[in-house]
Amino acid sequence: MTHPLRKRLAITAAATISLTASLTTANADYATPKGAFRTYTKALAAGDGTTAKESVIASAKHNQLLDSQIAYAPIEAKFKAACIKSYPASARELGDTTADTLKAIDDAEVKITGDSATLITRLSIEPVTLKRVEGKWKVDLVTMYGTDDVDEVLLFRKALGEVMTDMLPDIEAAKYKDFNEVKNTLEMRVKMRTALPRSDEEDNATTRPDK
């Protein structure tokens, strides 16, 4: 059986960037599981580390996940903006998905048992686990991610951010044939960086766009 984390990471890097919503942090709401997950999602997308950490149950190790997402958000935003400018057709995939994401949370299936809950949206790969602590619902990162899982997600996100940064000048110069080539290159380079150690020279030589 496929490990749950493996299934989460099976989403390609290109899909990951297209599903991230351009949300802004609003008033925190921890009264319901849906409210807590909306608050958490908005905080991450807005780069609000304080609210994100208030929204979760996490160890120091798990807080590294939040820190990495906050650091990654501006890299992703710059990458998406460059793609849309150089390849206008990409706007269909990279445009603002706020309404769709929020509707998915609103329509989510929620199961509550005492002070524990699971939430599944149509965008979910795995259920989101939440717990009620002192009357507030919080996303339970400790249950959702083991220590090894955290390390793997951190590796994946670090590679994704590095590859996006490396590709940015060529995207800004429109050196890729089209957005499909951008997505394929992004996915391939992230896979290589998370699979085997490679020199920058090797990495660039095998994935740089045709001139």
C-alpha positions, 0 to 999 in steps of 0.5 A: 500500500502506498504510504500516505505521505508518498501519495501527498508528494505524488502531486507534481510540483506544477500541480502544487503551484496551481492549487495554492490560493491567493488568500489574505488573512482575515479574523481567526475563527477556531469555533468549528473545524472548517473555520479553523482550517480556513484560518490556517489556510489563509494564514499560510497563503498570506505569509502570516506565521503567527496566525498559522502557528496559533492554528495548529497543534505542532512540535518544534519540528512541525513548526519547521513545516510552517516556517518553510511554507512562509519562506516559500510563499514569496518565491512561489508568488514571483514564479507564478507572476513571471509565468503569467507575464511570459506565458499568458495562457498559464493564467488559466492554471495559475490564476487566483483560485481563492473562491474555489479553495474557500468553496471546497472548504465550505463544502467539506465533509466533516466528522466530529467525535468528541474533541477530534475531527476529520475534514475532507474536501474535493481537493483533499488527498488525505483527511485533515485532522483537527483537535479541540483544545480549550474550546478552540479547533486546531489543525493537528500536524503532529497526527498528520505528519510523523518526524520522517514525514516532516523531513521529507516534506521539508526536502520537497519544499526546499527543492521546489523553491530552489528550482523555481528560483533557478528557473526564474531568469529563463522564464522571465526571458521567455526561453521556454517553448511554452508553459507545458515545458515550464511545468515539465522542467519544474517537475523533472528538476524537483524529482532529480533534486529530491532523488540524487545529489547532483552538481548544479552543472549537471542539473542545468545541463540536462534541463535548460531550455533550448535556445 
